């Protein structure tokens, strides 16, 4: 709608149990799908996704309202998104836009808030709401750098990283100091596998807008290059400067993940405890704590913790992790419980795709071990065609391996570790693929390295690695 026409105003977003209803819907459709073929499950999940999407759009729909002059200031600064209750922030923005519907900055901030809400709640049905808000902002003020930066964040959240980079560059052309655009530019370059450029982008962002968002991205670029100590140093600096609860919980959880990746479970648990002290409901910290508990042998608490995570936000990674915890425990009924989780992954992927999210990497990672192997390979090839990163190289290598294409898999497996990134799962995949290619010494060395780096990297993967080492003696 062009400026000057009769704008509509946003309805308030109230969850009113919506998260619980969404999780229940996912579980019902996934449960039904267990009695059908997987193709039928995907179809039923898609119908569920469309239904949820429609509900989400209605939730954020815009009843008719009046016109108002174009406003130039935002009611809620984007920085506030990380410092308080997101639902309250969104409600405040919506209330403001009822009286100032031409405030393009507030529309931009609302769009960014929906993106963040989708990420933190694991609910991709928020993305159409974000798209509508950002479209409104750019209709009112073409070239609005906040809206363009939020478009970059939305594209990245949907795993469309080339458009994310374009939007970030457009925003920075308007405002070279836009913090969100600087951060999204780093994210896009990392996810496109352009690590040298990402490092330079991080340096530039640090010069222009130093702070927690830049520090954490700078640390990740270093970790991808194998500089774990440098990454930890940067994250510790970020944690020391963090003041908001959101920043503290986020950075502490990042430190927890970094420690877990190196097999330092004690430090990981300490960092996750600090994160949860700041925000007891912070999903990555709850998930990370459960993962670390499993690695230390505290299986009961690990399962309990991961059950809590997926009961709130059934995302692919924790769903797979919970399924593998059940499989590893092997108690009566655990096989069926594990299958429940893997079916939910398919339901989530259908929901994501219905809301414009590119879920090929999620599909490849989950389906390779717990689903349709041919579909895993198709998804991995598609994702590799879009971007060449260590993660897509690993996913394609493993998908090729489980489909019996080990000779083709080997170069990709080696590429996944070529930057020096210390990831036990990647190294495990490399070792298994090397063994499958008859490279016994190299395979054993890689499996030994994976278990030394992070012996609890996966309850099933670690067990398979030890079994393979024993069999290859």
Secondary structure, 3 states (H helix, E strand, C coil): CCCCCCCEEECCCCCCCHHHHHHHHHHHHHHHHCCCCHHHHHHHHHHHHHHHHHHHHHHCCEEECCCCCCECCCCCCHHHHHCCCHHHHHHHHHHHHHHCCCEHHHHHHHHHHHHHHHHHHCCHHHHHHHHHHHHHHHHHCCCCHHHHHHHHHHHHHCCCHHHHHHHHHHHHHHCCCCHHHHHHHHHHHHHCCCHHHHHHHHHHHHHHCCCHHHHHHHHHHHHHCCCHHHHHHHHHHHHHHCCCHHHHHHHHHHHHHHHHHCCCHHHHHHHHHHHHHHCCCCHHHHHHHHHHHHHCCCHHHHHHHHHHHHHHCCCHHHHHHHHHHHHHHCCCCHHHHHHHHHHHHHHHHHHHHHCCCCCHHHHHHHHHHHCCHHHHHHHHHHHHHHCCCHHHHHHHHHHHHHCCCHHHHHHHHHHHCCCCCCCHHHHHHHHHHHHHCCCHHHHHHHHHHHHHHCCCCCHHHHHHHHHHHHHCC
